[in-house]
Amino acid sequence: MADTKFTPGPWDLLAGCYTPENGYFWMVQVADRTTAYAFEEANAHLTAAGPDLYEALQGAIGALEYSVDCARDDGNNSDIDFAQSKLDAAMSALAKARGEAHG
């Protein structure tokens, strides 16, 4: 798998802030510097969880690859199709996070 180029976690979510110009917003801080702003709290939480989600998905790919192999060995086509579709989605999401996916 390709090396990551993003700053490793943890990424911390700072409490909501308010300015008259922007209203309420949240900041994600990495290594003592603010790297992202979000105007929706849910988006800020998702951004802050990015490195953890990336790492978890990398681990899940191994389990999905094992599931595909087991289903192949058992000749269970419906399990193969299901596990393969989840594996493809996970790999596509990681490629997108690495900037390798387009569109």
Sequence and secondary structure as in RCSB ss.txt:
>XXXX:A:sequence
MADTKFTPGPWDLLAGCYTPENGYFWMVQVADRTTAYAFEEANAHLTAAGPDLYEALQGAIGALEYSVDCARDDG
NNSDIDFAQSKLDAAMSALAKARGEAHG
>XXXX:A:secstr
     S  S EEEEEEEEETTTEEEEEEEETTEEEEEESSHHHHHHHHTHHHHHHHHHHHHHHHHHHHHHHHHHT
 HHHHHHHHHHHHHHHHHHHHHTT    
